[in-house]
């Protein structure tokens, strides 16, 4: 059992390809080690989901929830 409580960061996105990489990098760069990032994509039509997939593939703490707009 960890001595650190789990912190959940919840991010809602829609067509956020311009900023999502920077936002995810900001979470990854935090010094606190015990976090999860939950991203809810509200049916983006740009490359938001593809950008997320690259980050999620390398860090299991990052999870995407996709839904229709």
PQR file with spaces between the fields and no chain letter, atoms N, CA, C, O and H, PARSE charges and radii, in Angstrom:
ATOM       1  N    UNK     1       0.844   -1.188    0.000 -0.4000 1.5000
ATOM       2  CA   UNK     1       0.000    0.000    0.000 -0.0000 2.0000
ATOM       3  C    UNK     1       0.880    1.239    0.000  0.5500 1.7000
ATOM       4  O    UNK     1       1.882    1.307    0.712 -0.5500 1.4000
ATOM       5  N    UNK     2       0.503    2.190   -0.786 -0.4000 1.5000
ATOM       6  CA   UNK     2       1.274    3.419   -0.919 -0.0000 2.0000
ATOM       7  C    UNK     2       0.976    4.371    0.234  0.5500 1.7000
ATOM       8  O    UNK     2      -0.128    4.397    0.777 -0.5500 1.4000
ATOM       9  H    UNK     2      -0.311    2.134   -1.365  0.4000 1.0000
ATOM      10  N    UNK     3       1.988    5.148    0.587 -0.4000 1.5000
ATOM      11  CA   UNK     3       1.802    6.191    1.595 -0.0000 2.0000
ATOM      12  C    UNK     3       1.177    7.442    0.996  0.5500 1.7000
ATOM      13  O    UNK     3       0.829    8.377    1.716 -0.5500 1.4000
ATOM      14  H    UNK     3       2.885    5.127    0.146  0.4000 1.0000
ATOM      15  N    UNK     4       1.035    7.454   -0.333 -0.4000 1.5000
ATOM      16  CA   UNK     4       0.487    8.614   -1.021 -0.0000 2.0000
ATOM      17  C    UNK     4      -0.954    8.352   -1.431  0.5500 1.7000
ATOM      18  O    UNK     4      -1.235    7.308   -2.020 -0.5500 1.4000
ATOM      19  H    UNK     4       1.318    6.694   -0.919  0.4000 1.0000
ATOM      20  N    UNK     5      -1.878    9.266   -1.140 -0.4000 1.5000
ATOM      21  CA   UNK     5      -3.241    9.084   -1.644 -0.0000 2.0000
ATOM      22  C    UNK     5      -3.271    9.304   -3.159  0.5500 1.7000
ATOM      23  O    UNK     5      -2.483   10.081   -3.697 -0.5500 1.4000
ATOM      24  H    UNK     5      -1.650   10.114   -0.661  0.4000 1.0000
ATOM      25  N    UNK     6      -4.175    8.621   -3.827 -0.4000 1.5000
ATOM      26  CA   UNK     6      -4.334    8.776   -5.266 -0.0000 2.0000
ATOM      27  C    UNK     6      -5.052   10.087   -5.561  0.5500 1.7000
ATOM      28  O    UNK     6      -6.102   10.376   -4.987 -0.5500 1.4000
ATOM      29  H    UNK     6      -4.815    7.989   -3.390  0.4000 1.0000
ATOM      30  N    UNK     7      -4.478   10.868   -6.453 -0.4000 1.5000
ATOM      31  CA   UNK     7      -5.090   12.114   -6.908 -0.0000 2.0000
ATOM      32  C    UNK     7      -5.606   11.873   -8.325  0.5500 1.7000
ATOM      33  O    UNK     7      -4.853   11.437   -9.196 -0.5500 1.4000
ATOM      34  H    UNK     7      -3.625   10.633   -6.918  0.4000 1.0000
ATOM      35  N    UNK     8      -6.876   12.154   -8.554 -0.4000 1.5000
ATOM      36  CA   UNK     8      -7.460   12.024   -9.886 -0.0000 2.0000
ATOM      37  C    UNK     8      -7.587   13.403  -10.511  0.5500 1.7000
ATOM      38  O    UNK     8      -8.166   14.320   -9.927 -0.5500 1.4000
ATOM      39  H    UNK     8      -7.488   12.508   -7.847  0.4000 1.0000
ATOM      40  N    UNK     9      -7.037   13.529  -11.705 -0.4000 1.5000
ATOM      41  CA   UNK     9      -7.154   14.754  -12.486 -0.0000 2.0000
ATOM      42  C    UNK     9      -8.128   14.440  -13.607  0.5500 1.7000
ATOM      43  O    UNK     9      -7.914   13.503  -14.376 -0.5500 1.4000
ATOM      44  H    UNK     9      -6.567   12.784  -12.179  0.4000 1.0000
ATOM      45  N    UNK    10      -9.187   15.210  -13.701 -0.4000 1.5000
ATOM      46  CA   UNK    10     -10.222   14.960  -14.696 -0.0000 2.0000
ATOM      47  C    UNK    10     -10.224   16.124  -15.682  0.5500 1.7000
ATOM      48  O    UNK    10     -10.325   17.290  -15.299 -0.5500 1.4000
ATOM      49  H    UNK    10      -9.361   15.971  -13.075  0.4000 1.0000
ATOM      50  N    UNK    11     -10.111   15.774  -16.959 -0.4000 1.5000
ATOM      51  CA   UNK    11     -10.022   16.787  -18.001 -0.0000 2.0000
ATOM      52  C    UNK    11     -11.094   16.493  -19.055  0.5500 1.7000
ATOM      53  O    UNK    11     -11.137   15.394  -19.607 -0.5500 1.4000
ATOM      54  H    UNK    11     -10.029   14.827  -17.270  0.4000 1.0000
ATOM      55  N    UNK    12     -11.938   17.454  -19.326 -0.4000 1.5000
ATOM      56  CA   UNK    12     -12.927   17.327  -20.392 -0.0000 2.0000
ATOM      57  C    UNK    12     -12.391   18.049  -21.622  0.5500 1.7000
ATOM      58  O    UNK    12     -11.936   19.189  -21.527 -0.5500 1.4000
ATOM      59  H    UNK    12     -11.903   18.347  -18.877  0.4000 1.0000
ATOM      60  N    UNK    13     -12.443   17.383  -22.783 -0.4000 1.5000
ATOM      61  CA   UNK    13     -11.873   17.979  -23.993 -0.0000 2.0000
ATOM      62  C    UNK    13     -12.836   17.840  -25.168  0.5500 1.7000
ATOM      63  O    UNK    13     -13.655   16.924  -25.232 -0.5500 1.4000
ATOM      64  H    UNK    13     -12.812   16.457  -22.860  0.4000 1.0000
ATOM      65  N    UNK    14     -12.703   18.778  -26.086 -0.4000 1.5000
ATOM      66  CA   UNK    14     -13.409   18.726  -27.362 -0.0000 2.0000
ATOM      67  C    UNK    14     -12.568   19.503  -28.368  0.5500 1.7000
ATOM      68  O    UNK    14     -12.323   20.698  -28.201 -0.5500 1.4000
ATOM      69  H    UNK    14     -12.037   19.522  -26.034  0.4000 1.0000
ATOM      70  N    UNK    15     -12.136   18.816  -29.402 -0.4000 1.5000
ATOM      71  CA   UNK    15     -11.289   19.427  -30.440 -0.0000 2.0000
ATOM      72  C    UNK    15     -10.155   20.243  -29.819  0.5500 1.7000
ATOM      73  O    UNK    15     -10.018   21.440  -30.069 -0.5500 1.4000
ATOM      74  H    UNK    15     -12.335   17.845  -29.538  0.4000 1.0000
ATOM      75  N    UNK    16      -9.367   19.578  -29.021 -0.4000 1.5000
ATOM      76  CA   UNK    16      -8.318   20.236  -28.231 -0.0000 2.0000
ATOM      77  C    UNK    16      -6.911   19.901  -28.707  0.5500 1.7000
ATOM      78  O    UNK    16      -5.964   19.983  -27.926 -0.5500 1.4000
ATOM      79  H    UNK    16      -9.479   18.605  -28.818  0.4000 1.0000
ATOM      80  N    UNK    17      -6.757   19.526  -29.973 -0.4000 1.5000
ATOM      81  CA   UNK    17      -5.448   19.100  -30.455 -0.0000 2.0000
ATOM      82  C    UNK    17      -4.364   20.160  -30.241  0.5500 1.7000
ATOM      83  O    UNK    17      -3.191   19.823  -30.077 -0.5500 1.4000
ATOM      84  H    UNK    17      -7.527   19.460  -30.608  0.4000 1.0000
ATOM      85  N    UNK    18      -4.737   21.392  -30.242 -0.4000 1.5000
ATOM      86  CA   UNK    18      -3.755   22.476  -30.091 -0.0000 2.0000
ATOM      87  C    UNK    18      -3.145   22.521  -28.687  0.5500 1.7000
ATOM      88  O    UNK    18      -1.997   22.934  -28.523 -0.5500 1.4000
ATOM      89  H    UNK    18      -5.690   21.666  -30.375  0.4000 1.0000
ATOM      90  N    UNK    19      -3.908   22.098  -27.677 -0.4000 1.5000
ATOM      91  CA   UNK    19      -3.469   22.256  -26.285 -0.0000 2.0000
ATOM      92  C    UNK    19      -3.322   20.964  -25.491  0.5500 1.7000
ATOM      93  O    UNK    19      -2.698   20.978  -24.430 -0.5500 1.4000
ATOM      94  H    UNK    19      -4.841   21.762  -27.811  0.4000 1.0000
ATOM      95  N    UNK    20      -3.867   19.857  -25.960 -0.4000 1.5000
ATOM      96  CA   UNK    20      -3.921   18.666  -25.117 -0.0000 2.0000
ATOM      97  C    UNK    20      -2.532   18.115  -24.795  0.5500 1.7000
ATOM      98  O    UNK    20      -2.308   17.635  -23.684 -0.5500 1.4000
ATOM      99  H    UNK    20      -4.374   19.846  -26.822  0.4000 1.0000
ATOM     100  N    UNK    21      -1.610   18.174  -25.732 -0.4000 1.5000
ATOM     101  CA   UNK    21      -0.261   17.690  -25.452 -0.0000 2.0000
ATOM     102  C    UNK    21       0.392   18.465  -24.327  0.5500 1.7000
ATOM     103  O    UNK    21       0.991   17.880  -23.424 -0.5500 1.4000
ATOM     104  H    UNK    21      -1.793   18.564  -26.634  0.4000 1.0000
ATOM     105  N    UNK    22       0.277   19.774  -24.381 -0.4000 1.5000
ATOM     106  CA   UNK    22       0.845   20.631  -23.337 -0.0000 2.0000
ATOM     107  C    UNK    22       0.171   20.374  -21.985  0.5500 1.7000
ATOM     108  O    UNK    22       0.839   20.354  -20.952 -0.5500 1.4000
ATOM     109  H    UNK    22      -0.210   20.249  -25.114  0.4000 1.0000
ATOM     110  N    UNK    23      -1.138   20.179  -21.992 -0.4000 1.5000
ATOM     111  CA   UNK    23      -1.864   19.914  -20.741 -0.0000 2.0000
ATOM     112  C    UNK    23      -1.434   18.579  -20.135  0.5500 1.7000
ATOM     113  O    UNK    23      -1.220   18.488  -18.926 -0.5500 1.4000
ATOM     114  H    UNK    23      -1.681   20.195  -22.832  0.4000 1.0000
ATOM     115  N    UNK    24      -1.307   17.550  -20.962 -0.4000 1.5000
ATOM     116  CA   UNK    24      -0.876   16.239  -20.469 -0.0000 2.0000
ATOM     117  C    UNK    24       0.556   16.316  -19.953  0.5500 1.7000
ATOM     118  O    UNK    24       0.862   15.761  -18.898 -0.5500 1.4000
ATOM     119  H    UNK    24      -1.480   17.623  -21.945  0.4000 1.0000
ATOM     120  N    UNK    25       1.428   16.991  -20.676 -0.4000 1.5000
ATOM     121  CA   UNK    25       2.822   17.153  -20.246 -0.0000 2.0000
ATOM     122  C    UNK    25       2.891   17.844  -18.886  0.5500 1.7000
ATOM     123  O    UNK    25       3.745   17.511  -18.064 -0.5500 1.4000
ATOM     124  H    UNK    25       1.180   17.442  -21.533  0.4000 1.0000
ATOM     125  N    UNK    26       2.014   18.786  -18.649 -0.4000 1.5000
ATOM     126  CA   UNK    26       1.984   19.488  -17.371 -0.0000 2.0000
ATOM     127  C    UNK    26       1.662   18.531  -16.218  0.5500 1.7000
ATOM     128  O    UNK    26       2.258   18.621  -15.145 -0.5500 1.4000
ATOM     129  H    UNK    26       1.320   19.056  -19.316  0.4000 1.0000
ATOM     130  N    UNK    27       0.729   17.629  -16.446 -0.4000 1.5000
ATOM     131  CA   UNK    27       0.376   16.646  -15.410 -0.0000 2.0000
ATOM     132  C    UNK    27       1.537   15.683  -15.186  0.5500 1.7000
ATOM     133  O    UNK    27       1.895   15.394  -14.045 -0.5500 1.4000
ATOM     134  H    UNK    27       0.245   17.555  -17.318  0.4000 1.0000
ATOM     135  N    UNK    28       2.118   15.193  -16.261 -0.4000 1.5000
ATOM     136  CA   UNK    28       3.236   14.251  -16.161 -0.0000 2.0000
ATOM     137  C    UNK    28       4.410   14.873  -15.409  0.5500 1.7000
ATOM     138  O    UNK    28       5.112   14.173  -14.678 -0.5500 1.4000
ATOM     139  H    UNK    28       1.827   15.428  -17.188  0.4000 1.0000
ATOM     140  N    UNK    29       4.632   16.165  -15.575 -0.4000 1.5000
ATOM     141  CA   UNK    29       5.779   16.850  -14.978 -0.0000 2.0000
ATOM     142  C    UNK    29       5.637   17.117  -13.478  0.5500 1.7000
ATOM     143  O    UNK    29       6.592   17.563  -12.842 -0.5500 1.4000
ATOM     144  H    UNK    29       4.062   16.733  -16.168  0.4000 1.0000
ATOM     145  N    UNK    30       4.478   16.856  -12.912 -0.4000 1.5000
ATOM     146  CA   UNK    30       4.280   17.115  -11.490 -0.0000 2.0000
ATOM     147  C    UNK    30       5.189   16.222  -10.648  0.5500 1.7000
ATOM     148  O    UNK    30       5.479   15.088  -11.030 -0.5500 1.4000
ATOM     149  H    UNK    30       3.702   16.493  -13.428  0.4000 1.0000
ATOM     150  N    UNK    31       5.631   16.727   -9.522 -0.4000 1.5000
ATOM     151  CA   UNK    31       6.517   15.950   -8.651 -0.0000 2.0000
ATOM     152  C    UNK    31       5.754   14.914   -7.822  0.5500 1.7000
ATOM     153  O    UNK    31       6.349   13.947   -7.347 -0.5500 1.4000
ATOM     154  H    UNK    31       5.396   17.648   -9.211  0.4000 1.0000
ATOM     155  N    UNK    32       4.465   15.102   -7.648 -0.4000 1.5000
ATOM     156  CA   UNK    32       3.662   14.136   -6.900 -0.0000 2.0000
ATOM     157  C    UNK    32       3.495   12.878   -7.753  0.5500 1.7000
ATOM     158  O    UNK    32       3.043   12.975   -8.894 -0.5500 1.4000
ATOM     159  H    UNK    32       3.982   15.888   -8.034  0.4000 1.0000
ATOM     160  N    UNK    33       3.846   11.706   -7.233 -0.4000 1.5000
ATOM     161  CA   UNK    33       3.905   10.513   -8.078 -0.0000 2.0000
ATOM     162  C    UNK    33       2.627    9.694   -8.219  0.5500 1.7000
ATOM     163  O    UNK    33       2.530    8.871   -9.129 -0.5500 1.4000
ATOM     164  H    UNK    33       4.213   11.627   -6.307  0.4000 1.0000
ATOM     165  N    UNK    34       1.657    9.893   -7.356 -0.4000 1.5000
ATOM     166  CA   UNK    34       0.518    8.975   -7.306 -0.0000 2.0000
ATOM     167  C    UNK    34      -0.738    9.650   -7.840  0.5500 1.7000
ATOM     168  O    UNK    34      -1.588   10.102   -7.074 -0.5500 1.4000
ATOM     169  H    UNK    34       1.735   10.562   -6.616  0.4000 1.0000
ATOM     170  N    UNK    35      -0.843    9.713   -9.163 -0.4000 1.5000
ATOM     171  CA   UNK    35      -1.974   10.381   -9.803 -0.0000 2.0000
ATOM     172  C    UNK    35      -2.497    9.530  -10.956  0.5500 1.7000
ATOM     173  O    UNK    35      -1.828    8.620  -11.445 -0.5500 1.4000
ATOM     174  H    UNK    35      -0.152    9.346   -9.786  0.4000 1.0000
ATOM     175  N    UNK    36      -3.704    9.857  -11.364 -0.4000 1.5000
ATOM     176  CA   UNK    36      -4.273    9.310  -12.595 -0.0000 2.0000
ATOM     177  C    UNK    36      -4.915   10.464  -13.349  0.5500 1.7000
ATOM     178  O    UNK    36      -5.459   11.389  -12.744 -0.5500 1.4000
ATOM     179  H    UNK    36      -4.248   10.596  -10.966  0.4000 1.0000
ATOM     180  N    UNK    37      -4.849   10.404  -14.654 -0.4000 1.5000
ATOM     181  CA   UNK    37      -5.453   11.427  -15.500 -0.0000 2.0000
ATOM     182  C    UNK    37      -6.578   10.782  -16.285  0.5500 1.7000
ATOM     183  O    UNK    37      -6.350    9.857  -17.065 -0.5500 1.4000
ATOM     184  H    UNK    37      -4.408    9.653  -15.145  0.4000 1.0000
ATOM     185  N    UNK    38      -7.782   11.267  -16.080 -0.4000 1.5000
ATOM     186  CA   UNK    38      -8.961   10.785  -16.796 -0.0000 2.0000
ATOM     187  C    UNK    38      -9.395   11.878  -17.762  0.5500 1.7000
ATOM     188  O    UNK    38      -9.765   12.979  -17.351 -0.5500 1.4000
ATOM     189  H    UNK    38      -7.967   12.019  -15.447  0.4000 1.0000
ATOM     190  N    UNK    39      -9.346   11.561  -19.038 -0.4000 1.5000
ATOM     191  CA   UNK    39      -9.714   12.531  -20.063 -0.0000 2.0000
ATOM     192  C    UNK    39     -11.023   12.082  -20.694  0.5500 1.7000
ATOM     193  O    UNK    39     -11.121   10.958  -21.187 -0.5500 1.4000
ATOM     194  H    UNK    39      -9.046   10.667  -19.372  0.4000 1.0000
ATOM     195  N    UNK    40     -12.022   12.945  -20.683 -0.4000 1.5000
ATOM     196  CA   UNK    40     -13.291   12.661  -21.346 -0.0000 2.0000
ATOM     197  C    UNK    40     -13.327   13.460  -22.641  0.5500 1.7000
ATOM     198  O    UNK    40     -13.337   14.691  -22.630 -0.5500 1.4000
ATOM     199  H    UNK    40     -11.942   13.857  -20.282  0.4000 1.0000
ATOM     200  N    UNK    41     -13.347   12.743  -23.747 -0.4000 1.5000
ATOM     201  CA   UNK    41     -13.388   13.373  -25.066 -0.0000 2.0000
ATOM     202  C    UNK    41     -14.841   13.393  -25.533  0.5500 1.7000
ATOM     203  O    UNK    41     -15.467   12.345  -25.693 -0.5500 1.4000
ATOM     204  H    UNK    41     -13.339   11.743  -23.756  0.4000 1.0000
ATOM     205  N    UNK    42     -15.361   14.574  -25.747 -0.4000 1.5000
ATOM     206  CA   UNK    42     -16.767   14.753  -26.118 -0.0000 2.0000
ATOM     207  C    UNK    42     -16.951   14.732  -27.641  0.5500 1.7000
ATOM     208  O    UNK    42     -17.531   15.649  -28.222 -0.5500 1.4000
ATOM     209  H    UNK    42     -14.853   15.426  -25.618  0.4000 1.0000
ATOM     210  N    UNK    43     -16.442   13.665  -28.272 -0.4000 1.5000
ATOM     211  CA   UNK    43     -16.669   13.493  -29.706 -0.0000 2.0000
ATOM     212  C    UNK    43     -15.819   14.381  -30.593  0.5500 1.7000
ATOM     213  O    UNK    43     -16.296   14.855  -31.625 -0.5500 1.4000
ATOM     214  H    UNK    43     -15.970   12.921  -27.799  0.4000 1.0000
ATOM     215  N    UNK    44     -14.583   14.615  -30.220 -0.4000 1.5000
ATOM     216  CA   UNK    44     -13.698   15.470  -31.022 -0.0000 2.0000
ATOM     217  C    UNK    44     -13.601   14.956  -32.454  0.5500 1.7000
ATOM     218  O    UNK    44     -13.620   13.750  -32.701 -0.5500 1.4000
ATOM     219  H    UNK    44     -14.196   14.231  -29.382  0.4000 1.0000
ATOM     220  N    UNK    45     -13.498   15.895  -33.390 -0.4000 1.5000
ATOM     221  CA   UNK    45     -13.365   15.554  -34.805 -0.0000 2.0000
ATOM     222  C    UNK    45     -11.968   15.866  -35.325  0.5500 1.7000
ATOM     223  O    UNK    45     -11.686   15.638  -36.502 -0.5500 1.4000
ATOM     224  H    UNK    45     -13.483   16.875  -33.190  0.4000 1.0000
ATOM     225  N    UNK    46     -11.091   16.381  -34.473 -0.4000 1.5000
ATOM     226  CA   UNK    46      -9.710   16.652  -34.862 -0.0000 2.0000
ATOM     227  C    UNK    46      -8.830   15.499  -34.362  0.5500 1.7000
ATOM     228  O    UNK    46      -9.336   14.397  -34.150 -0.5500 1.4000
ATOM     229  H    UNK    46     -11.320   16.566  -33.517  0.4000 1.0000
ATOM     230  N    UNK    47      -7.555   15.724  -34.173 -0.4000 1.5000
ATOM     231  CA   UNK    47      -6.640   14.643  -33.775 -0.0000 2.0000
ATOM     232  C    UNK    47      -6.453   14.532  -32.262  0.5500 1.7000
ATOM     233  O    UNK    47      -5.464   13.961  -31.802 -0.5500 1.4000
ATOM     234  H    UNK    47      -7.144   16.619  -34.345  0.4000 1.0000
ATOM     235  N    UNK    48      -7.380   15.066  -31.494 -0.4000 1.5000
ATOM     236  CA   UNK    48      -7.291   14.991  -30.036 -0.0000 2.0000
ATOM     237  C    UNK    48      -7.111   13.549  -29.557  0.5500 1.7000
ATOM     238  O    UNK    48      -6.215   13.287  -28.755 -0.5500 1.4000
ATOM     239  H    UNK    48      -8.183   15.531  -31.867  0.4000 1.0000
ATOM     240  N    UNK    49      -7.917   12.626  -30.013 -0.4000 1.5000
ATOM     241  CA   UNK    49      -7.851   11.234  -29.560 -0.0000 2.0000
ATOM     242  C    UNK    49      -6.526   10.581  -29.939  0.5500 1.7000
ATOM     243  O    UNK    49      -5.973    9.808  -29.156 -0.5500 1.4000
ATOM     244  H    UNK    49      -8.645   12.839  -30.665  0.4000 1.0000
ATOM     245  N    UNK    50      -6.012   10.882  -31.126 -0.4000 1.5000
ATOM     246  CA   UNK    50      -4.745   10.290  -31.550 -0.0000 2.0000
ATOM     247  C    UNK    50      -3.584   10.791  -30.686  0.5500 1.7000
ATOM     248  O    UNK    50      -2.684   10.025  -30.341 -0.5500 1.4000
ATOM     249  H    UNK    50      -6.461   11.510  -31.761  0.4000 1.0000
ATOM     250  N    UNK    51      -3.612   12.056  -30.348 -0.4000 1.5000
ATOM     251  CA   UNK    51      -2.577   12.621  -29.475 -0.0000 2.0000
ATOM     252  C    UNK    51      -2.646   11.947  -28.115  0.5500 1.7000
ATOM     253  O    UNK    51      -1.624   11.559  -27.551 -0.5500 1.4000
ATOM     254  H    UNK    51      -4.343   12.678  -30.628  0.4000 1.0000
ATOM     255  N    UNK    52      -3.854   11.812  -27.596 -0.4000 1.5000
ATOM     256  CA   UNK    52      -4.023   11.132  -26.316 -0.0000 2.0000
ATOM     257  C    UNK    52      -3.478    9.711  -26.377  0.5500 1.7000
ATOM     258  O    UNK    52      -2.784    9.276  -25.458 -0.5500 1.4000
ATOM     259  H    UNK    52      -4.685   12.127  -28.054  0.4000 1.0000
ATOM     260  N    UNK    53      -3.783    8.984  -27.448 -0.4000 1.5000
ATOM     261  CA   UNK    53      -3.377    7.583  -27.563 -0.0000 2.0000
ATOM     262  C    UNK    53      -1.864    7.431  -27.406  0.5500 1.7000
ATOM     263  O    UNK    53      -1.399    6.466  -26.801 -0.5500 1.4000
ATOM     264  H    UNK    53      -4.346    9.338  -28.194  0.4000 1.0000
ATOM     265  N    UNK    54      -1.100    8.371  -27.945 -0.4000 1.5000
ATOM     266  CA   UNK    54       0.362    8.314  -27.815 -0.0000 2.0000
ATOM     267  C    UNK    54       0.782    8.399  -26.354  0.5500 1.7000
ATOM     268  O    UNK    54       1.670    7.663  -25.923 -0.5500 1.4000
ATOM     269  H    UNK    54      -1.478    9.155  -28.437  0.4000 1.0000
ATOM     270  N    UNK    55       0.161    9.279  -25.595 -0.4000 1.5000
ATOM     271  CA   UNK    55       0.500    9.410  -24.178 -0.0000 2.0000
ATOM     272  C    UNK    55      -0.005    8.217  -23.377  0.5500 1.7000
ATOM     273  O    UNK    55       0.712    7.693  -22.525 -0.5500 1.4000
ATOM     274  H    UNK    55      -0.560    9.876  -25.945  0.4000 1.0000
ATOM     275  N    UNK    56      -1.223    7.791  -23.643 -0.4000 1.5000
ATOM     276  CA   UNK    56      -1.807    6.672  -22.917 -0.0000 2.0000
ATOM     277  C    UNK    56      -1.058    5.366  -23.142  0.5500 1.7000
ATOM     278  O    UNK    56      -1.027    4.511  -22.257 -0.5500 1.4000
ATOM     279  H    UNK    56      -1.805    8.216  -24.335  0.4000 1.0000
ATOM     280  N    UNK    57      -0.463    5.204  -24.303 -0.4000 1.5000
ATOM     281  CA   UNK    57       0.282    3.982  -24.607 -0.0000 2.0000
ATOM     282  C    UNK    57       1.554    3.875  -23.771  0.5500 1.7000
ATOM     283  O    UNK    57       2.040    2.773  -23.518 -0.5500 1.4000
ATOM     284  H    UNK    57      -0.488    5.898  -25.022  0.4000 1.0000
ATOM     285  N    UNK    58       2.093    5.011  -23.344 -0.4000 1.5000
ATOM     286  CA   UNK    58       3.352    4.983  -22.600 -0.0000 2.0000
ATOM     287  C    UNK    58       3.173    5.196  -21.097  0.5500 1.7000
ATOM     288  O    UNK    58       4.137    5.071  -20.341 -0.5500 1.4000
ATOM     289  H    UNK    58       1.698    5.906  -23.549  0.4000 1.0000
ATOM     290  N    UNK    59       1.961    5.514  -20.655 -0.4000 1.5000
ATOM     291  CA   UNK    59       1.735    5.754  -19.225 -0.0000 2.0000
ATOM     292  C    UNK    59       0.344    5.256  -18.858  0.5500 1.7000
ATOM     293  O    UNK    59      -0.661    5.847  -19.252 -0.5500 1.4000
ATOM     294  H    UNK    59       1.179    5.616  -21.269  0.4000 1.0000
ATOM     295  N    UNK    60       0.294    4.167  -18.102 -0.4000 1.5000
ATOM     296  CA   UNK    60      -1.001    3.561  -17.780 -0.0000 2.0000
ATOM     297  C    UNK    60      -1.836    4.397  -16.819  0.5500 1.7000
ATOM     298  O    UNK    60      -3.000    4.075  -16.584 -0.5500 1.4000
ATOM     299  H    UNK    60       1.110    3.687  -17.782  0.4000 1.0000
ATOM     300  N    UNK    61      -1.276    5.448  -16.266 -0.4000 1.5000
ATOM     301  CA   UNK    61      -2.049    6.327  -15.375 -0.0000 2.0000
ATOM     302  C    UNK    61      -2.979    7.243  -16.161  0.5500 1.7000
ATOM     303  O    UNK    61      -3.830    7.914  -15.577 -0.5500 1.4000
ATOM     304  H    UNK    61      -0.330    5.709  -16.457  0.4000 1.0000
ATOM     305  N    UNK    62      -2.822    7.273  -17.479 -0.4000 1.5000
ATOM     306  CA   UNK    62      -3.614    8.150  -18.340 -0.0000 2.0000
ATOM     307  C    UNK    62      -4.672    7.308  -19.039  0.5500 1.7000
ATOM     308  O    UNK    62      -4.355    6.336  -19.724 -0.5500 1.4000
ATOM     309  H    UNK    62      -2.131    6.727  -17.953  0.4000 1.0000
ATOM     310  N    UNK    63      -5.945    7.697  -18.855 -0.4000 1.5000
ATOM     311  CA   UNK    63      -7.055    6.939  -19.426 -0.0000 2.0000
ATOM     312  C    UNK    63      -7.993    7.873  -20.186  0.5500 1.7000
ATOM     313  O    UNK    63      -8.256    8.997  -19.756 -0.5500 1.4000
ATOM     314  H    UNK    63      -6.202    8.487  -18.298  0.4000 1.0000
ATOM     315  N    UNK    64      -8.486    7.394  -21.307 -0.4000 1.5000
ATOM     316  CA   UNK    64      -9.400    8.176  -22.143 -0.0000 2.0000
ATOM     317  C    UNK    64     -10.789    7.567  -22.096  0.5500 1.7000
ATOM     318  O    UNK    64     -10.957    6.351  -22.187 -0.5500 1.4000
ATOM     319  H    UNK    64      -8.273    6.481  -21.655  0.4000 1.0000
ATOM     320  N    UNK    65     -11.767    8.423  -21.953 -0.4000 1.5000
ATOM     321  CA   UNK    65     -13.174    8.037  -22.039 -0.0000 2.0000
ATOM     322  C    UNK    65     -13.737    8.811  -23.226  0.5500 1.7000
ATOM     323  O    UNK    65     -13.764   10.042  -23.208 -0.5500 1.4000
ATOM     324  H    UNK    65     -11.630    9.411  -21.879  0.4000 1.0000
ATOM     325  N    UNK    66     -14.187    8.097  -24.258 -0.4000 1.5000
ATOM     326  CA   UNK    66     -14.717    8.762  -25.437 -0.0000 2.0000
ATOM     327  C    UNK    66     -16.233    8.615  -25.472  0.5500 1.7000
ATOM     328  O    UNK    66     -16.786    7.582  -25.094 -0.5500 1.4000
ATOM     329  H    UNK    66     -14.165    7.097  -24.272  0.4000 1.0000
ATOM     330  N    UNK    67     -16.883    9.666  -25.932 -0.4000 1.5000
ATOM     331  CA   UNK    67     -18.333    9.645  -26.081 -0.0000 2.0000
ATOM     332  C    UNK    67     -18.715   10.493  -27.291  0.5500 1.7000
ATOM     333  O    UNK    67     -17.921   11.296  -27.780 -0.5500 1.4000
ATOM     334  H    UNK    67     -16.434   10.505  -26.239  0.4000 1.0000
ATOM     335  N    UNK    68     -19.920   10.304  -27.752 -0.4000 1.5000
ATOM     336  CA   UNK    68     -20.418   11.124  -28.855 -0.0000 2.0000
ATOM     337  C    UNK    68     -20.770   12.505  -28.344  0.5500 1.7000
ATOM     338  O    UNK    68     -21.165   12.675  -27.191 -0.5500 1.4000
ATOM     339  H    UNK    68     -20.565    9.651  -27.354  0.4000 1.0000
ATOM     340  N    UNK    69     -20.625   13.477  -29.207 -0.4000 1.5000
ATOM     341  CA   UNK    69     -20.972   14.854  -28.862 -0.0000 2.0000
ATOM     342  C    UNK    69     -22.466   14.999  -28.886  0.5500 1.7000
ATOM     343  O    UNK    69     -22.985   16.085  -28.624 -0.5500 1.4000
ATOM     344  H    UNK    69     -20.305   13.339  -30.144  0.4000 1.0000
